[in-house]
Amino acid sequence: MDQELLGALEERWNALAETVRTLKGENQALRERVREREEQLARVGEVTAKLKHKVEGLQQDRNQTMGRIEGLLSRFEDHD
């Protein structure tokens, strides 16, 4: 009887050890996915910052161009 209990305990222990190994593997895979996602987010953040800077430059160029056009139009209107 003690031998049976010991055998059952050993089987249970082995099953738990296998579960722990499986969970450790899954945990490692999830950590890798999180790391990859964090890298992707960092790249997206960099691209977003570059695009924002470019948009700001284009808006400034547009405003300068509109100012020049308005200046030219006012000159033509003054000559009429």
mmCIF file of the N, C-alpha and C atoms, coordinates in Angstrom:
data_MODEL
# 
_entry.id   MODEL 
# 
loop_
_atom_site.group_PDB 
_atom_site.id 
_atom_site.type_symbol 
_atom_site.label_atom_id 
_atom_site.label_alt_id 
_atom_site.label_comp_id 
_atom_site.label_asym_id 
_atom_site.label_entity_id 
_atom_site.label_seq_id 
_atom_site.pdbx_PDB_ins_code 
_atom_site.Cartn_x 
_atom_site.Cartn_y 
_atom_site.Cartn_z 
_atom_site.occupancy 
_atom_site.B_iso_or_equiv 
_atom_site.pdbx_formal_charge 
_atom_site.auth_seq_id 
_atom_site.auth_comp_id 
_atom_site.auth_asym_id 
_atom_site.auth_atom_id 
_atom_site.pdbx_PDB_model_num 
ATOM 1   N N  . MET A 1 1  ? 0.816  -1.190 0.000   1.00 0.00 ? 1  MET A N  1 
ATOM 2   C CA . MET A 1 1  ? 0.000  0.000  0.000   1.00 0.00 ? 1  MET A CA 1 
ATOM 3   C C  . MET A 1 1  ? 0.863  1.258  0.000   1.00 0.00 ? 1  MET A C  1 
ATOM 4   N N  . ASP A 1 2  ? 1.890  1.273  0.816   1.00 0.00 ? 2  ASP A N  1 
ATOM 5   C CA . ASP A 1 2  ? 2.792  2.417  0.817   1.00 0.00 ? 2  ASP A CA 1 
ATOM 6   C C  . ASP A 1 2  ? 3.442  2.588  -0.547  1.00 0.00 ? 2  ASP A C  1 
ATOM 7   N N  . GLN A 1 3  ? 3.732  1.447  -1.171  1.00 0.00 ? 3  GLN A N  1 
ATOM 8   C CA . GLN A 1 3  ? 4.356  1.474  -2.499  1.00 0.00 ? 3  GLN A CA 1 
ATOM 9   C C  . GLN A 1 3  ? 3.402  2.096  -3.514  1.00 0.00 ? 3  GLN A C  1 
ATOM 10  N N  . GLU A 1 4  ? 2.115  1.783  -3.401  1.00 0.00 ? 4  GLU A N  1 
ATOM 11  C CA . GLU A 1 4  ? 1.111  2.351  -4.304  1.00 0.00 ? 4  GLU A CA 1 
ATOM 12  C C  . GLU A 1 4  ? 1.006  3.862  -4.106  1.00 0.00 ? 4  GLU A C  1 
ATOM 13  N N  . LEU A 1 5  ? 0.966  4.282  -2.856  1.00 0.00 ? 5  LEU A N  1 
ATOM 14  C CA . LEU A 1 5  ? 0.892  5.715  -2.570  1.00 0.00 ? 5  LEU A CA 1 
ATOM 15  C C  . LEU A 1 5  ? 2.129  6.435  -3.080  1.00 0.00 ? 5  LEU A C  1 
ATOM 16  N N  . LEU A 1 6  ? 3.271  5.806  -2.875  1.00 0.00 ? 6  LEU A N  1 
ATOM 17  C CA . LEU A 1 6  ? 4.518  6.392  -3.348  1.00 0.00 ? 6  LEU A CA 1 
ATOM 18  C C  . LEU A 1 6  ? 4.527  6.485  -4.870  1.00 0.00 ? 6  LEU A C  1 
ATOM 19  N N  . GLY A 1 7  ? 4.034  5.446  -5.544  1.00 0.00 ? 7  GLY A N  1 
ATOM 20  C CA . GLY A 1 7  ? 3.954  5.451  -7.003  1.00 0.00 ? 7  GLY A CA 1 
ATOM 21  C C  . GLY A 1 7  ? 3.004  6.530  -7.506  1.00 0.00 ? 7  GLY A C  1 
ATOM 22  N N  . ALA A 1 8  ? 1.852  6.658  -6.848  1.00 0.00 ? 8  ALA A N  1 
ATOM 23  C CA . ALA A 1 8  ? 0.875  7.684  -7.236  1.00 0.00 ? 8  ALA A CA 1 
ATOM 24  C C  . ALA A 1 8  ? 1.444  9.078  -7.007  1.00 0.00 ? 8  ALA A C  1 
ATOM 25  N N  . LEU A 1 9  ? 2.135  9.243  -5.880  1.00 0.00 ? 9  LEU A N  1 
ATOM 26  C CA . LEU A 1 9  ? 2.753  10.531 -5.577  1.00 0.00 ? 9  LEU A CA 1 
ATOM 27  C C  . LEU A 1 9  ? 3.825  10.869 -6.607  1.00 0.00 ? 9  LEU A C  1 
ATOM 28  N N  . GLU A 1 10 ? 4.593  9.874  -6.990  1.00 0.00 ? 10 GLU A N  1 
ATOM 29  C CA . GLU A 1 10 ? 5.642  10.093 -7.999  1.00 0.00 ? 10 GLU A CA 1 
ATOM 30  C C  . GLU A 1 10 ? 5.029  10.473 -9.346  1.00 0.00 ? 10 GLU A C  1 
ATOM 31  N N  . GLU A 1 11 ? 3.951  9.802  -9.730  1.00 0.00 ? 11 GLU A N  1 
ATOM 32  C CA . GLU A 1 11 ? 3.269  10.139 -10.985 1.00 0.00 ? 11 GLU A CA 1 
ATOM 33  C C  . GLU A 1 11 ? 2.735  11.568 -10.942 1.00 0.00 ? 11 GLU A C  1 
ATOM 34  N N  . ARG A 1 12 ? 2.145  11.902 -9.821  1.00 0.00 ? 12 ARG A N  1 
ATOM 35  C CA . ARG A 1 12 ? 1.597  13.258 -9.671  1.00 0.00 ? 12 ARG A CA 1 
ATOM 36  C C  . ARG A 1 12 ? 2.723  14.283 -9.727  1.00 0.00 ? 12 ARG A C  1 
ATOM 37  N N  . TRP A 1 13 ? 3.817  13.991 -9.066  1.00 0.00 ? 13 TRP A N  1 
ATOM 38  C CA . TRP A 1 13 ? 4.980  14.890 -9.061  1.00 0.00 ? 13 TRP A CA 1 
ATOM 39  C C  . TRP A 1 13 ? 5.514  15.073 -10.488 1.00 0.00 ? 13 TRP A C  1 
ATOM 40  N N  . ASN A 1 14 ? 5.629  13.981 -11.226 1.00 0.00 ? 14 ASN A N  1 
ATOM 41  C CA . ASN A 1 14 ? 6.116  14.052 -12.608 1.00 0.00 ? 14 ASN A CA 1 
ATOM 42  C C  . ASN A 1 14 ? 5.164  14.857 -13.490 1.00 0.00 ? 14 ASN A C  1 
ATOM 43  N N  . ALA A 1 15 ? 3.862  14.677 -13.269 1.00 0.00 ? 15 ALA A N  1 
ATOM 44  C CA . ALA A 1 15 ? 2.877  15.438 -14.042 1.00 0.00 ? 15 ALA A CA 1 
ATOM 45  C C  . ALA A 1 15 ? 2.991  16.927 -13.726 1.00 0.00 ? 15 ALA A C  1 
ATOM 46  N N  . LEU A 1 16 ? 3.158  17.252 -12.450 1.00 0.00 ? 16 LEU A N  1 
ATOM 47  C CA . LEU A 1 16 ? 3.315  18.658 -12.071 1.00 0.00 ? 16 LEU A CA 1 
ATOM 48  C C  . LEU A 1 16 ? 4.606  19.238 -12.640 1.00 0.00 ? 16 LEU A C  1 
ATOM 49  N N  . ALA A 1 17 ? 5.671  18.459 -12.619 1.00 0.00 ? 17 ALA A N  1 
ATOM 50  C CA . ALA A 1 17 ? 6.945  18.925 -13.174 1.00 0.00 ? 17 ALA A CA 1 
ATOM 51  C C  . ALA A 1 17 ? 6.802  19.202 -14.669 1.00 0.00 ? 17 ALA A C  1 
ATOM 52  N N  . GLU A 1 18 ? 6.081  18.342 -15.369 1.00 0.00 ? 18 GLU A N  1 
ATOM 53  C CA . GLU A 1 18 ? 5.854  18.549 -16.804 1.00 0.00 ? 18 GLU A CA 1 
ATOM 54  C C  . GLU A 1 18 ? 5.010  19.802 -17.037 1.00 0.00 ? 18 GLU A C  1 
ATOM 55  N N  . THR A 1 19 ? 4.002  20.004 -16.206 1.00 0.00 ? 19 THR A N  1 
ATOM 56  C CA . THR A 1 19 ? 3.177  21.208 -16.311 1.00 0.00 ? 19 THR A CA 1 
ATOM 57  C C  . THR A 1 19 ? 4.016  22.456 -16.093 1.00 0.00 ? 19 THR A C  1 
ATOM 58  N N  . VAL A 1 20 ? 4.901  22.416 -15.102 1.00 0.00 ? 20 VAL A N  1 
ATOM 59  C CA . VAL A 1 20 ? 5.775  23.559 -14.830 1.00 0.00 ? 20 VAL A CA 1 
ATOM 60  C C  . VAL A 1 20 ? 6.677  23.825 -16.032 1.00 0.00 ? 20 VAL A C  1 
ATOM 61  N N  . ARG A 1 21 ? 7.247  22.775 -16.629 1.00 0.00 ? 21 ARG A N  1 
ATOM 62  C CA . ARG A 1 21 ? 8.104  22.956 -17.817 1.00 0.00 ? 21 ARG A CA 1 
ATOM 63  C C  . ARG A 1 21 ? 7.314  23.577 -18.963 1.00 0.00 ? 21 ARG A C  1 
ATOM 64  N N  . THR A 1 22 ? 6.097  23.092 -19.160 1.00 0.00 ? 22 THR A N  1 
ATOM 65  C CA . THR A 1 22 ? 5.243  23.626 -20.224 1.00 0.00 ? 22 THR A CA 1 
ATOM 66  C C  . THR A 1 22 ? 4.935  25.101 -19.975 1.00 0.00 ? 22 THR A C  1 
ATOM 67  N N  . LEU A 1 23 ? 4.578  25.427 -18.742 1.00 0.00 ? 23 LEU A N  1 
ATOM 68  C CA . LEU A 1 23 ? 4.256  26.817 -18.416 1.00 0.00 ? 23 LEU A CA 1 
ATOM 69  C C  . LEU A 1 23 ? 5.473  27.722 -18.561 1.00 0.00 ? 23 LEU A C  1 
ATOM 70  N N  . LYS A 1 24 ? 6.644  27.226 -18.196 1.00 0.00 ? 24 LYS A N  1 
ATOM 71  C CA . LYS A 1 24 ? 7.863  28.018 -18.367 1.00 0.00 ? 24 LYS A CA 1 
ATOM 72  C C  . LYS A 1 24 ? 8.124  28.293 -19.843 1.00 0.00 ? 24 LYS A C  1 
ATOM 73  N N  . GLY A 1 25 ? 7.904  27.285 -20.683 1.00 0.00 ? 25 GLY A N  1 
ATOM 74  C CA . GLY A 1 25 ? 8.073  27.475 -22.124 1.00 0.00 ? 25 GLY A CA 1 
ATOM 75  C C  . GLY A 1 25 ? 7.088  28.489 -22.676 1.00 0.00 ? 25 GLY A C  1 
ATOM 76  N N  . GLU A 1 26 ? 5.833  28.373 -22.257 1.00 0.00 ? 26 GLU A N  1 
ATOM 77  C CA . GLU A 1 26 ? 4.821  29.329 -22.703 1.00 0.00 ? 26 GLU A CA 1 
ATOM 78  C C  . GLU A 1 26 ? 5.146  30.733 -22.209 1.00 0.00 ? 26 GLU A C  1 
ATOM 79  N N  . ASN A 1 27 ? 5.611  30.831 -20.979 1.00 0.00 ? 27 ASN A N  1 
ATOM 80  C CA . ASN A 1 27 ? 5.978  32.128 -20.417 1.00 0.00 ? 27 ASN A CA 1 
ATOM 81  C C  . ASN A 1 27 ? 7.108  32.754 -21.226 1.00 0.00 ? 27 ASN A C  1 
ATOM 82  N N  . GLN A 1 28 ? 8.103  31.958 -21.584 1.00 0.00 ? 28 GLN A N  1 
ATOM 83  C CA . GLN A 1 28 ? 9.221  32.473 -22.377 1.00 0.00 ? 28 GLN A CA 1 
ATOM 84  C C  . GLN A 1 28 ? 8.740  32.951 -23.749 1.00 0.00 ? 28 GLN A C  1 
ATOM 85  N N  . ALA A 1 29 ? 7.843  32.179 -24.360 1.00 0.00 ? 29 ALA A N  1 
ATOM 86  C CA . ALA A 1 29 ? 7.302  32.578 -25.664 1.00 0.00 ? 29 ALA A CA 1 
ATOM 87  C C  . ALA A 1 29 ? 6.527  33.891 -25.543 1.00 0.00 ? 29 ALA A C  1 
ATOM 88  N N  . LEU A 1 30 ? 5.754  34.029 -24.485 1.00 0.00 ? 30 LEU A N  1 
ATOM 89  C CA . LEU A 1 30 ? 4.995  35.267 -24.280 1.00 0.00 ? 30 LEU A CA 1 
ATOM 90  C C  . LEU A 1 30 ? 5.922  36.451 -24.024 1.00 0.00 ? 30 LEU A C  1 
ATOM 91  N N  . ARG A 1 31 ? 6.980  36.228 -23.270 1.00 0.00 ? 31 ARG A N  1 
ATOM 92  C CA . ARG A 1 31 ? 7.948  37.307 -23.037 1.00 0.00 ? 31 ARG A CA 1 
ATOM 93  C C  . ARG A 1 31 ? 8.579  37.760 -24.354 1.00 0.00 ? 31 ARG A C  1 
ATOM 94  N N  . GLU A 1 32 ? 8.874  36.810 -25.215 1.00 0.00 ? 32 GLU A N  1 
ATOM 95  C CA . GLU A 1 32 ? 9.455  37.143 -26.518 1.00 0.00 ? 32 GLU A CA 1 
ATOM 96  C C  . GLU A 1 32 ? 8.466  37.954 -27.347 1.00 0.00 ? 32 GLU A C  1 
ATOM 97  N N  . ARG A 1 33 ? 7.200  37.550 -27.331 1.00 0.00 ? 33 ARG A N  1 
ATOM 98  C CA . ARG A 1 33 ? 6.183  38.308 -28.069 1.00 0.00 ? 33 ARG A CA 1 
ATOM 99  C C  . ARG A 1 33 ? 6.047  39.723 -27.525 1.00 0.00 ? 33 ARG A C  1 
ATOM 100 N N  . VAL A 1 34 ? 6.085  39.865 -26.209 1.00 0.00 ? 34 VAL A N  1 
ATOM 101 C CA . VAL A 1 34 ? 5.995  41.192 -25.596 1.00 0.00 ? 34 VAL A CA 1 
ATOM 102 C C  . VAL A 1 34 ? 7.187  42.040 -26.023 1.00 0.00 ? 34 VAL A C  1 
ATOM 103 N N  . ARG A 1 35 ? 8.381  41.448 -26.021 1.00 0.00 ? 35 ARG A N  1 
ATOM 104 C CA . ARG A 1 35 ? 9.580  42.178 -26.426 1.00 0.00 ? 35 ARG A CA 1 
ATOM 105 C C  . ARG A 1 35 ? 9.461  42.637 -27.880 1.00 0.00 ? 35 ARG A C  1 
ATOM 106 N N  . GLU A 1 36 ? 8.985  41.744 -28.753 1.00 0.00 ? 36 GLU A N  1 
ATOM 107 C CA . GLU A 1 36 ? 8.811  42.098 -30.160 1.00 0.00 ? 36 GLU A CA 1 
ATOM 108 C C  . GLU A 1 36 ? 7.794  43.230 -30.312 1.00 0.00 ? 36 GLU A C  1 
ATOM 109 N N  . ARG A 1 37 ? 6.700  43.159 -29.575 1.00 0.00 ? 37 ARG A N  1 
ATOM 110 C CA . ARG A 1 37 ? 5.675  44.209 -29.650 1.00 0.00 ? 37 ARG A CA 1 
ATOM 111 C C  . ARG A 1 37 ? 6.229  45.542 -29.155 1.00 0.00 ? 37 ARG A C  1 
ATOM 112 N N  . GLU A 1 38 ? 7.024  45.495 -28.099 1.00 0.00 ? 38 GLU A N  1 
ATOM 113 C CA . GLU A 1 38 ? 7.619  46.728 -27.584 1.00 0.00 ? 38 GLU A CA 1 
ATOM 114 C C  . GLU A 1 38 ? 8.559  47.342 -28.616 1.00 0.00 ? 38 GLU A C  1 
ATOM 115 N N  . GLU A 1 39 ? 9.316  46.493 -29.323 1.00 0.00 ? 39 GLU A N  1 
ATOM 116 C CA . GLU A 1 39 ? 10.189 46.995 -30.385 1.00 0.00 ? 39 GLU A CA 1 
ATOM 117 C C  . GLU A 1 39 ? 9.366  47.617 -31.507 1.00 0.00 ? 39 GLU A C  1 
ATOM 118 N N  . GLN A 1 40 ? 8.269  46.960 -31.873 1.00 0.00 ? 40 GLN A N  1 
ATOM 119 C CA . GLN A 1 40 ? 7.397  47.501 -32.915 1.00 0.00 ? 40 GLN A CA 1 
ATOM 120 C C  . GLN A 1 40 ? 6.820  48.846 -32.491 1.00 0.00 ? 40 GLN A C  1 
ATOM 121 N N  . LEU A 1 41 ? 6.383  48.936 -31.254 1.00 0.00 ? 41 LEU A N  1 
ATOM 122 C CA . LEU A 1 41 ? 5.825  50.199 -30.758 1.00 0.00 ? 41 LEU A CA 1 
ATOM 123 C C  . LEU A 1 41 ? 6.872  51.301 -30.758 1.00 0.00 ? 41 LEU A C  1 
ATOM 124 N N  . ALA A 1 42 ? 8.102  50.944 -30.426 1.00 0.00 ? 42 ALA A N  1 
ATOM 125 C CA . ALA A 1 42 ? 9.174  51.947 -30.438 1.00 0.00 ? 42 ALA A CA 1 
ATOM 126 C C  . ALA A 1 42 ? 9.402  52.448 -31.862 1.00 0.00 ? 42 ALA A C  1 
ATOM 127 N N  . ARG A 1 43 ? 9.401  51.520 -32.834 1.00 0.00 ? 43 ARG A N  1 
ATOM 128 C CA . ARG A 1 43 ? 9.589  51.929 -34.234 1.00 0.00 ? 43 ARG A CA 1 
ATOM 129 C C  . ARG A 1 43 ? 8.423  52.799 -34.701 1.00 0.00 ? 43 ARG A C  1 
ATOM 130 N N  . VAL A 1 44 ? 7.205  52.421 -34.334 1.00 0.00 ? 44 VAL A N  1 
ATOM 131 C CA . VAL A 1 44 ? 6.033  53.224 -34.704 1.00 0.00 ? 44 VAL A CA 1 
ATOM 132 C C  . VAL A 1 44 ? 6.142  54.615 -34.083 1.00 0.00 ? 44 VAL A C  1 
ATOM 133 N N  . GLY A 1 45 ? 6.594  54.683 -32.843 1.00 0.00 ? 45 GLY A N  1 
ATOM 134 C CA . GLY A 1 45 ? 6.774  55.974 -32.188 1.00 0.00 ? 45 GLY A CA 1 
ATOM 135 C C  . GLY A 1 45 ? 7.790  56.842 -32.905 1.00 0.00 ? 45 GLY A C  1 
ATOM 136 N N  . GLU A 1 46 ? 8.890  56.225 -33.353 1.00 0.00 ? 46 GLU A N  1 
ATOM 137 C CA . GLU A 1 46 ? 9.908  56.977 -34.089 1.00 0.00 ? 46 GLU A CA 1 
ATOM 138 C C  . GLU A 1 46 ? 9.354  57.509 -35.406 1.00 0.00 ? 46 GLU A C  1 
ATOM 139 N N  . VAL A 1 47 ? 8.649  56.653 -36.134 1.00 0.00 ? 47 VAL A N  1 
ATOM 140 C CA . VAL A 1 47 ? 8.071  57.066 -37.418 1.00 0.00 ? 47 VAL A CA 1 
ATOM 141 C C  . VAL A 1 47 ? 7.033  58.163 -37.194 1.00 0.00 ? 47 VAL A C  1 
ATOM 142 N N  . THR A 1 48 ? 6.219  58.011 -36.162 1.00 0.00 ? 48 THR A N  1 
ATOM 143 C CA . THR A 1 48 ? 5.208  59.022 -35.851 1.00 0.00 ? 48 THR A CA 1 
ATOM 144 C C  . THR A 1 48 ? 5.850  60.367 -35.553 1.00 0.00 ? 48 THR A C  1 
ATOM 145 N N  . ALA A 1 49 ? 6.929  60.355 -34.781 1.00 0.00 ? 49 ALA A N  1 
ATOM 146 C CA . ALA A 1 49 ? 7.620  61.610 -34.452 1.00 0.00 ? 49 ALA A CA 1 
ATOM 147 C C  . ALA A 1 49 ? 8.194  62.254 -35.709 1.00 0.00 ? 49 ALA A C  1 
ATOM 148 N N  . LYS A 1 50 ? 8.783  61.445 -36.603 1.00 0.00 ? 50 LYS A N  1 
ATOM 149 C CA . LYS A 1 50 ? 9.333  61.984 -37.851 1.00 0.00 ? 50 LYS A CA 1 
ATOM 150 C C  . LYS A 1 50 ? 8.230  62.582 -38.715 1.00 0.00 ? 50 LYS A C  1 
ATOM 151 N N  . LEU A 1 51 ? 7.113  61.863 -38.820 1.00 0.00 ? 51 LEU A N  1 
ATOM 152 C CA . LEU A 1 51 ? 5.995  62.361 -39.627 1.00 0.00 ? 51 LEU A CA 1 
ATOM 153 C C  . LEU A 1 51 ? 5.409  63.635 -39.034 1.00 0.00 ? 51 LEU A C  1 
ATOM 154 N N  . LYS A 1 52 ? 5.309  63.697 -37.722 1.00 0.00 ? 52 LYS A N  1 
ATOM 155 C CA . LYS A 1 52 ? 4.794  64.902 -37.074 1.00 0.00 ? 52 LYS A CA 1 
ATOM 156 C C  . LYS A 1 52 ? 5.702  66.086 -37.375 1.00 0.00 ? 52 LYS A C  1 
ATOM 157 N N  . HIS A 1 53 ? 7.007  65.868 -37.305 1.00 0.00 ? 53 HIS A N  1 
ATOM 158 C CA . HIS A 1 53 ? 7.967  66.932 -37.601 1.00 0.00 ? 53 HIS A CA 1 
ATOM 159 C C  . HIS A 1 53 ? 7.830  67.384 -39.058 1.00 0.00 ? 53 HIS A C  1 
ATOM 160 N N  . LYS A 1 54 ? 7.669  66.407 -39.959 1.00 0.00 ? 54 LYS A N  1 
ATOM 161 C CA . LYS A 1 54 ? 7.520  66.736 -41.379 1.00 0.00 ? 54 LYS A CA 1 
ATOM 162 C C  . LYS A 1 54 ? 6.232  67.524 -41.618 1.00 0.00 ? 54 LYS A C  1 
ATOM 163 N N  . VAL A 1 55 ? 5.144  67.109 -40.988 1.00 0.00 ? 55 VAL A N  1 
ATOM 164 C CA . VAL A 1 55 ? 3.864  67.809 -41.136 1.00 0.00 ? 55 VAL A CA 1 
ATOM 165 C C  . VAL A 1 55 ? 3.987  69.246 -40.640 1.00 0.00 ? 55 VAL A C  1 
ATOM 166 N N  . GLU A 1 56 ? 4.657  69.420 -39.504 1.00 0.00 ? 56 GLU A N  1 
ATOM 167 C CA . GLU A 1 56 ? 4.839  70.775 -38.978 1.00 0.00 ? 56 GLU A CA 1 
ATOM 168 C C  . GLU A 1 56 ? 5.622  71.637 -39.965 1.00 0.00 ? 56 GLU A C  1 
ATOM 169 N N  . GLY A 1 57 ? 6.652  71.062 -40.585 1.00 0.00 ? 57 GLY A N  1 
ATOM 170 C CA . GLY A 1 57 ? 7.420  71.796 -41.588 1.00 0.00 ? 57 GLY A CA 1 
ATOM 171 C C  . GLY A 1 57 ? 6.577  72.147 -42.797 1.00 0.00 ? 57 GLY A C  1 
ATOM 172 N N  . LEU A 1 58 ? 5.763  71.202 -43.251 1.00 0.00 ? 58 LEU A N  1 
ATOM 173 C CA . LEU A 1 58 ? 4.896  71.456 -44.404 1.00 0.00 ? 58 LEU A CA 1 
ATOM 174 C C  . LEU A 1 58 ? 3.841  72.513 -44.086 1.00 0.00 ? 58 LEU A C  1 
ATOM 175 N N  . GLN A 1 59 ? 3.317  72.481 -42.871 1.00 0.00 ? 59 GLN A N  1 
ATOM 176 C CA . GLN A 1 59 ? 2.342  73.501 -42.482 1.00 0.00 ? 59 GLN A CA 1 
ATOM 177 C C  . GLN A 1 59 ? 2.993  74.882 -42.445 1.00 0.00 ? 59 GLN A C  1 
ATOM 178 N N  . GLN A 1 60 ? 4.215  74.933 -41.967 1.00 0.00 ? 60 GLN A N  1 
ATOM 179 C CA . GLN A 1 60 ? 4.934  76.210 -41.938 1.00 0.00 ? 60 GLN A CA 1 
ATOM 180 C C  . GLN A 1 60 ? 5.183  76.702 -43.367 1.00 0.00 ? 60 GLN A C  1 
ATOM 181 N N  . ASP A 1 61 ? 5.601  75.798 -44.255 1.00 0.00 ? 61 ASP A N  1 
ATOM 182 C CA . ASP A 1 61 ? 5.804  76.172 -45.661 1.00 0.00 ? 61 ASP A CA 1 
ATOM 183 C C  . ASP A 1 61 ? 4.505  76.681 -46.278 1.00 0.00 ? 61 ASP A C  1 
ATOM 184 N N  . ARG A 1 62 ? 3.408  75.987 -45.989 1.00 0.00 ? 62 ARG A N  1 
ATOM 185 C CA . ARG A 1 62 ? 2.105  76.394 -46.526 1.00 0.00 ? 62 ARG A CA 1 
ATOM 186 C C  . ARG A 1 62 ? 1.737  77.789 -46.037 1.00 0.00 ? 62 ARG A C  1 
ATOM 187 N N  . ASN A 1 63 ? 1.943  78.034 -44.759 1.00 0.00 ? 63 ASN A N  1 
ATOM 188 C CA . ASN A 1 63 ? 1.613  79.347 -44.203 1.00 0.00 ? 63 ASN A CA 1 
ATOM 189 C C  . ASN A 1 63 ? 2.466  80.446 -44.831 1.00 0.00 ? 63 ASN A C  1 
ATOM 190 N N  . GLN A 1 64 ? 3.742  80.166 -45.050 1.00 0.00 ? 64 GLN A N  1 
ATOM 191 C CA . GLN A 1 64 ? 4.612  81.151 -45.694 1.00 0.00 ? 64 GLN A CA 1 
ATOM 192 C C  . GLN A 1 64 ? 4.165  81.406 -47.127 1.00 0.00 ? 64 GLN A C  1 
ATOM 193 N N  . THR A 1 65 ? 3.821  80.332 -47.837 1.00 0.00 ? 65 THR A N  1 
ATOM 194 C CA . THR A 1 65 ? 3.361  80.470 -49.220 1.00 0.00 ? 65 THR A CA 1 
ATOM 195 C C  . THR A 1 65 ? 2.059  81.262 -49.277 1.00 0.00 ? 65 THR A C  1 
ATOM 196 N N  . MET A 1 66 ? 1.143  80.973 -48.369 1.00 0.00 ? 66 MET A N  1 
ATOM 197 C CA . MET A 1 66 ? -0.120 81.715 -48.339 1.00 0.00 ? 66 MET A CA 1 
ATOM 198 C C  . MET A 1 66 ? 0.140  83.191 -48.044 1.00 0.00 ? 66 MET A C  1 
ATOM 199 N N  . GLY A 1 67 ? 1.077  83.460 -47.163 1.00 0.00 ? 67 GLY A N  1 
ATOM 200 C CA . GLY A 1 67 ? 1.423  84.852 -46.867 1.00 0.00 ? 67 GLY A CA 1 
ATOM 201 C C  . GLY A 1 67 ? 1.970  85.566 -48.087 1.00 0.00 ? 67 GLY A C  1 
ATOM 202 N N  . ARG A 1 68 ? 2.809  84.882 -48.846 1.00 0.00 ? 68 ARG A N  1 
ATOM 203 C CA . ARG A 1 68 ? 3.361  85.479 -50.072 1.00 0.00 ? 68 ARG A CA 1 
ATOM 204 C C  . ARG A 1 68 ? 2.261  85.727 -51.095 1.00 0.00 ? 68 ARG A C  1 
ATOM 205 N N  . ILE A 1 69 ? 1.377  84.739 -51.251 1.00 0.00 ? 69 ILE A N  1 
ATOM 206 C CA . ILE A 1 69 ? 0.280  84.885 -52.213 1.00 0.00 ? 69 ILE A CA 1 
ATOM 207 C C  . ILE A 1 69 ? -0.611 86.057 -51.816 1.00 0.00 ? 69 ILE A C  1 
ATOM 208 N N  . GLU A 1 70 ? -0.926 86.156 -50.545 1.00 0.00 ? 70 GLU A N  1 
ATOM 209 C CA . GLU A 1 70 ? -1.764 87.265 -50.085 1.00 0.00 ? 70 GLU A CA 1 
ATOM 210 C C  . GLU A 1 70 ? -1.063 88.600 -50.308 1.00 0.00 ? 70 GLU A C  1 
ATOM 211 N N  . GLY A 1 71 ? 0.260  88.619 -50.100 1.00 0.00 ? 71 GLY A N  1 
ATOM 212 C CA . GLY A 1 71 ? 1.026  89.842 -50.358 1.00 0.00 ? 71 GLY A CA 1 
ATOM 213 C C  . GLY A 1 71 ? 0.991  90.227 -51.823 1.00 0.00 ? 71 GLY A C  1 
ATOM 214 N N  . LEU A 1 72 ? 1.160  89.251 -52.717 1.00 0.00 ? 72 LEU A N  1 
ATOM 215 C CA . LEU A 1 72 ? 1.102  89.520 -54.156 1.00 0.00 ? 72 LEU A CA 1 
ATOM 216 C C  . LEU A 1 72 ? -0.291 89.989 -54.573 1.00 0.00 ? 72 LEU A C  1 
ATOM 217 N N  . LEU A 1 73 ? -1.325 89.330 -54.034 1.00 0.00 ? 73 LEU A N  1 
ATOM 218 C CA . LEU A 1 73 ? -2.694 89.727 -54.372 1.00 0.00 ? 73 LEU A CA 1 
ATOM 219 C C  . LEU A 1 73 ? -2.983 91.151 -53.918 1.00 0.00 ? 73 LEU A C  1 
ATOM 220 N N  . SER A 1 74 ? -2.488 91.512 -52.754 1.00 0.00 ? 74 SER A N  1 
ATOM 221 C CA . SER A 1 74 ? -2.737 92.876 -52.279 1.00 0.00 ? 74 SER A CA 1 
ATOM 222 C C  . SER A 1 74 ? -2.008 93.890 -53.158 1.00 0.00 ? 74 SER A C  1 
ATOM 223 N N  . ARG A 1 75 ? -0.857 93.531 -53.693 1.00 0.00 ? 75 ARG A N  1 
ATOM 224 C CA . ARG A 1 75 ? -0.149 94.437 -54.609 1.00 0.00 ? 75 ARG A CA 1 
ATOM 225 C C  . ARG A 1 75 ? -0.952 94.636 -55.886 1.00 0.00 ? 75 ARG A C  1 
ATOM 226 N N  . PHE A 1 76 ? -1.508 93.532 -56.425 1.00 0.00 ? 76 PHE A N  1 
ATOM 227 C CA . PHE A 1 76 ? -2.301 93.640 -57.645 1.00 0.00 ? 76 PHE A CA 1 
ATOM 228 C C  . PHE A 1 76 ? -3.562 94.454 -57.391 1.00 0.00 ? 76 PHE A C  1 
ATOM 229 N N  . GLU A 1 77 ? -4.165 94.264 -56.242 1.00 0.00 ? 77 GLU A N  1 
ATOM 230 C CA . GLU A 1 77 ? -5.377 95.013 -55.916 1.00 0.00 ? 77 GLU A CA 1 
ATOM 231 C C  . GLU A 1 77 ? -5.065 96.495 -55.752 1.00 0.00 ? 77 GLU A C  1 
ATOM 232 N N  . ASP A 1 78 ? -3.885 96.819 -55.222 1.00 0.00 ? 78 ASP A N  1 
ATOM 233 C CA . ASP A 1 78 ? -3.490 98.217 -55.059 1.00 0.00 ? 78 ASP A CA 1 
ATOM 234 C C  . ASP A 1 78 ? -3.250 98.886 -56.409 1.00 0.00 ? 78 ASP A C  1 
ATOM 235 N N  . HIS A 1 79 ? -2.852 98.121 -57.413 1.00 0.00 ? 79 HIS A N  1 
ATOM 236 C CA . HIS A 1 79 ? -2.579 98.677 -58.737 1.00 0.00 ? 79 HIS A CA 1 
ATOM 237 C C  . HIS A 1 79 ? -3.848 98.866 -59.561 1.00 0.00 ? 79 HIS A C  1 
ATOM 238 N N  . ASP A 1 80 ? -4.936 98.292 -59.124 1.00 0.00 ? 80 ASP A N  1 
ATOM 239 C CA . ASP A 1 80 ? -6.197 98.417 -59.878 1.00 0.00 ? 80 ASP A CA 1 
ATOM 240 C C  . ASP A 1 80 ? -6.783 99.733 -59.693 1.00 0.00 ? 80 ASP A C  1 
# 
